Amino acid sequence: MLVKLLPWWIRRKPLYKKRFTMTKLSKKVIGVDVGSKFLTISFNDLNNCDQVYNIENNRGSILSFLDKISLENYCLVIESTGNYSSRILHLSLEKGFETSLINCMSIKHFCRMKNIITKTDAEDAKAIRLYGELFRPENYVPKSIEIEHLDQEIKLLNDLEEEKRRYAVKLKALRFNPYLNPDTEKHYERRLKQLEKEIKEVELRLPKLQDEEFKKVKYLIQSVSGIGEKTSLQLMTATSGFKNFDSAKSLVKYFGLAPRIY
């Protein structure tokens, strides 16, 4: 079903196979398991000895680690965990490293295939490294600043709408209480009005972050029955306008919807 939602240039059979440079094929892989506070890093050193590092997930610690490894000898494969993985992702790209971002579902299926049942940060980092060594995923292409900002606005809109639904449900339940405090009711009503105002403000900002090419692809997606403004924007921001994919299979794999490796 997802394939039918894609623009025609994504649905068609790719005209070429994925190509990897010999430089990346010859490089050692650094696997990075991502947490909110710490990063667990697994790699083989230049003497082919296994190394596992735990570093803090902050700018200083990441740069200190990257300064110790060689661009010519290493590439990075990072588990995708949203904002938590974005810091090491962008810092490694700025340093010039070849870096790949892997969906956590791909790692989960890989561990199942390899019968890896031990669940520790060190084992997860090693599994990510082994995945990178075996499949050599393509380098991550960073999103444009406009796409990054649009993605943040959409997530803000989702949060505001979720909060509005939560307050509406609480107010509805509260009104069943025969001893309802009028001040409490007014507080909920004011909060709902404020949330509605903030939602409209975000919705008005969204079109300003979309260029003509973005809008053209968005309208193509919306031509599919059941796809509206919000869903099309989420698809566009998640995929950078489908620019990072050469086939429907690679897109499906990116979203973790297929157990096979493409």
C-alpha positions as CSV (number, residue, x, y, z in Angstrom):
1,M,0.0,0.0,0.0
2,L,2.8,2.4,0.9
3,V,4.3,2.0,-2.6
4,K,1.1,3.4,-4.2
5,L,1.5,6.6,-2.1
6,L,4.9,7.4,-3.7
7,P,5.5,9.8,-6.6
8,W,6.1,8.0,-9.9
9,W,9.8,8.5,-9.9
10,I,10.1,6.6,-6.6
11,R,7.7,3.8,-7.6
12,R,9.5,3.0,-10.8
13,K,12.3,0.4,-10.9
14,P,15.6,2.1,-10.2
15,L,17.8,2.6,-13.3
16,Y,20.9,1.9,-11.3
17,K,22.1,-0.2,-8.4
18,K,23.4,1.3,-5.2
19,R,27.1,2.2,-5.6
20,F,29.6,2.3,-2.8
21,T,33.0,3.9,-3.2
22,M,36.0,1.8,-2.6
23,T,37.1,4.2,0.1
24,K,34.0,3.4,2.2
25,L,34.3,-0.4,1.6
26,S,37.9,-0.3,2.9
27,K,37.0,1.7,6.1
28,K,36.4,0.2,9.5
29,V,32.9,0.8,10.9
30,I,32.1,2.5,14.1
31,G,28.7,1.4,15.5
32,V,26.9,4.0,17.7
33,D,24.1,3.0,20.1
34,V,22.3,6.2,21.1
35,G,20.8,7.2,24.5
36,S,19.6,10.5,25.8
37,K,22.7,10.9,28.2
38,F,25.3,8.5,26.8
39,L,26.5,7.1,23.5
40,T,27.9,3.6,23.4
41,I,30.5,3.2,20.6
42,S,31.8,-0.1,19.2
43,F,34.7,-0.5,16.7
44,N,37.9,-2.4,15.9
45,D,41.0,-0.4,16.4
46,L,43.9,-0.4,13.9
47,N,45.2,-3.6,15.6
48,N,41.8,-5.3,15.0
49,C,41.0,-5.4,18.7
50,D,37.4,-4.8,19.8
51,Q,36.9,-1.5,21.6
52,V,33.8,-0.2,23.4
53,Y,33.5,3.4,24.6
54,N,30.9,5.1,26.6
55,I,30.8,8.9,26.1
56,E,28.4,11.6,27.1
57,N,25.9,12.7,24.5
58,N,27.1,16.3,24.4
59,R,29.0,18.4,21.9
60,G,32.3,18.4,23.8
61,S,32.5,14.7,24.4
62,I,31.5,13.9,20.8
63,L,34.1,16.2,19.3
64,S,36.8,14.9,21.6
65,F,36.1,11.3,20.4
66,L,35.9,12.3,16.7
67,D,39.3,14.1,17.0
68,K,40.9,10.8,18.1
69,I,39.8,8.8,15.0
70,S,40.9,9.0,11.4
71,L,38.7,10.1,8.5
72,E,40.7,7.9,6.2
73,N,40.2,4.7,8.4
74,Y,36.7,5.0,9.8
75,C,33.1,5.6,8.9
76,L,30.1,5.8,11.3
77,V,26.8,3.9,11.4
78,I,24.4,5.5,13.9
79,E,21.1,4.2,15.3
80,S,18.3,6.6,14.5
81,T,16.6,7.9,17.6
82,G,15.3,11.2,16.6
83,N,16.8,14.3,18.3
84,Y,19.1,12.2,20.5
85,S,21.0,10.9,17.5
86,S,21.1,14.3,15.6
87,R,24.0,15.7,17.5
88,I,26.6,13.0,16.7
89,L,25.1,12.7,13.2
90,H,25.6,16.3,12.3
91,L,28.9,16.8,14.1
92,S,30.4,13.7,12.3
93,L,29.2,15.1,9.0
94,E,30.7,18.5,9.7
95,K,34.0,16.8,10.5
96,G,33.9,15.1,7.1
97,F,33.1,11.5,8.2
98,E,31.1,9.2,6.0
99,T,28.1,8.6,8.2
100,S,25.0,6.4,7.9
101,L,21.8,6.6,9.9
102,I,20.0,3.3,10.5
103,N,16.4,2.7,11.5
104,C,16.2,0.9,14.9
105,M,13.8,-1.7,13.4
106,S,16.4,-2.7,10.9
107,I,18.8,-3.4,13.8
108,K,16.1,-5.3,15.6
109,H,15.5,-7.6,12.6
110,F,19.2,-8.0,12.1
111,C,19.7,-9.1,15.7
112,R,16.9,-11.6,15.3
113,M,18.4,-13.0,12.2
114,K,21.8,-13.3,13.9
115,N,20.2,-14.8,17.1
116,I,21.6,-12.0,19.2
117,I,19.6,-12.1,22.4
118,T,21.8,-10.2,24.9
119,K,20.4,-6.8,25.4
120,T,23.0,-4.3,26.6
121,D,24.2,-1.0,25.2
122,A,27.6,-2.6,24.4
123,E,26.0,-5.5,22.5
124,D,23.6,-3.1,20.7
125,A,26.5,-1.0,19.6
126,K,28.4,-4.1,18.4
127,A,25.3,-5.2,16.5
128,I,25.1,-1.8,14.8
129,R,28.7,-2.1,13.8
130,L,28.3,-5.6,12.4
131,Y,25.2,-4.4,10.4
132,G,27.4,-1.6,8.9
133,E,30.2,-4.0,8.1
134,L,27.9,-6.5,6.4
135,F,25.5,-4.1,4.5
136,R,27.6,-0.9,4.1
137,P,24.5,1.4,4.2
138,E,24.6,4.5,2.0
139,N,25.8,7.8,3.5
140,Y,23.3,10.0,5.1
141,V,22.3,13.1,3.1
142,P,21.5,15.9,5.6
143,K,18.1,17.7,5.4
144,S,18.0,21.3,4.4
145,I,17.5,23.9,7.1
146,E,14.0,24.6,5.7
147,I,13.1,20.9,6.1
148,E,14.6,20.7,9.6
149,H,12.6,23.8,10.6
150,L,9.4,22.4,9.0
151,D,9.9,19.1,10.8
152,Q,10.2,20.8,14.1
153,E,7.0,22.9,13.5
154,I,5.0,19.7,12.5
155,K,6.2,18.0,15.7
156,L,5.1,21.1,17.7
157,L,1.7,21.0,16.0
158,N,1.3,17.3,16.9
159,D,2.2,18.1,20.5
160,L,-0.3,21.0,20.7
161,E,-3.1,18.9,19.2
162,E,-2.4,16.1,21.6
163,E,-2.4,18.4,24.6
164,K,-5.7,19.9,23.3
165,R,-7.3,16.5,23.1
166,R,-6.1,15.6,26.5
167,Y,-7.6,18.8,28.1
168,A,-10.8,18.3,26.2
169,V,-11.2,14.7,27.5
170,K,-10.5,15.9,31.1
171,L,-13.0,18.7,30.9
172,K,-15.7,16.4,29.5
173,A,-15.2,14.0,32.3
174,L,-15.0,16.7,34.9
175,R,-18.4,18.0,33.9
176,F,-20.0,14.8,35.1
177,N,-19.0,15.7,38.6
178,P,-22.1,17.1,40.4
179,Y,-19.9,19.3,42.6
180,L,-18.0,20.9,39.7
181,N,-15.8,23.9,40.7
182,P,-16.6,26.8,38.3
183,D,-13.0,28.1,38.6
184,T,-11.6,24.7,37.6
185,E,-13.9,24.6,34.6
186,K,-13.0,28.1,33.5
187,H,-9.3,27.2,33.8
188,Y,-9.7,24.2,31.4
189,E,-11.7,26.4,29.0
190,R,-9.1,29.1,29.0
191,R,-6.4,26.5,28.4
192,L,-8.3,25.0,25.5
193,K,-8.8,28.4,23.9
194,Q,-5.1,29.2,24.2
195,L,-4.1,25.9,22.7
196,E,-6.5,26.5,19.8
197,K,-4.9,29.9,19.2
198,E,-1.4,28.4,19.3
199,I,-2.4,25.6,16.8
200,K,-3.6,28.2,14.3
201,E,-0.4,30.2,14.7
202,V,1.7,27.1,13.8
203,E,-0.6,26.2,10.9
204,L,-0.1,29.8,9.5
205,R,3.7,29.4,9.7
206,L,3.9,26.1,7.8
207,P,3.4,27.4,4.3
208,K,6.2,30.0,4.7
209,L,8.7,27.1,5.1
210,Q,7.7,25.4,1.8
211,D,9.4,26.3,-1.5
212,E,7.8,25.7,-4.9
213,E,9.5,22.3,-5.5
214,F,8.4,21.1,-2.1
215,K,4.8,22.2,-2.7
216,K,4.7,20.4,-6.1
217,V,5.7,17.1,-4.6
218,K,3.4,17.6,-1.7
219,Y,0.4,18.1,-4.0
220,L,1.3,14.9,-5.9
221,I,1.2,13.0,-2.6
222,Q,-2.1,14.6,-1.7
223,S,-3.6,13.3,-5.0
224,V,-3.7,9.9,-3.3
225,S,-7.0,9.2,-1.6
226,G,-6.7,9.5,2.1
227,I,-3.6,11.6,2.2
228,G,-4.2,15.1,3.5
229,E,-2.1,18.2,4.3
230,K,-0.7,16.9,7.6
231,T,0.2,13.4,6.4
232,S,1.8,14.7,3.2
233,L,4.0,17.1,5.2
234,Q,5.1,14.4,7.6
235,L,6.1,12.2,4.7
236,M,8.0,15.0,3.0
237,T,9.9,16.0,6.1
238,A,10.7,12.4,7.1
239,T,12.2,11.7,3.6
240,S,13.6,15.1,2.6
241,G,11.1,15.3,-0.2
242,F,11.9,11.7,-1.2
243,K,15.3,12.9,-2.5
244,N,17.3,10.3,-0.5
245,F,15.7,7.2,-2.0
246,D,16.1,5.6,-5.4
247,S,13.3,2.9,-5.1
248,A,10.1,2.2,-3.2
249,K,11.9,-0.8,-1.5
250,S,14.5,1.4,0.0
251,L,11.8,3.8,1.3
252,V,9.8,1.0,2.9
253,K,13.0,-0.3,4.5
254,Y,13.7,3.1,5.9
255,F,10.4,3.2,7.7
256,G,11.0,-0.3,9.1
257,L,8.1,-1.8,7.4
258,A,9.9,-4.8,5.8
259,P,12.3,-7.3,7.4
260,R,14.5,-7.6,4.4
261,I,17.6,-5.5,3.8
262,Y,17.5,-3.3,0.7
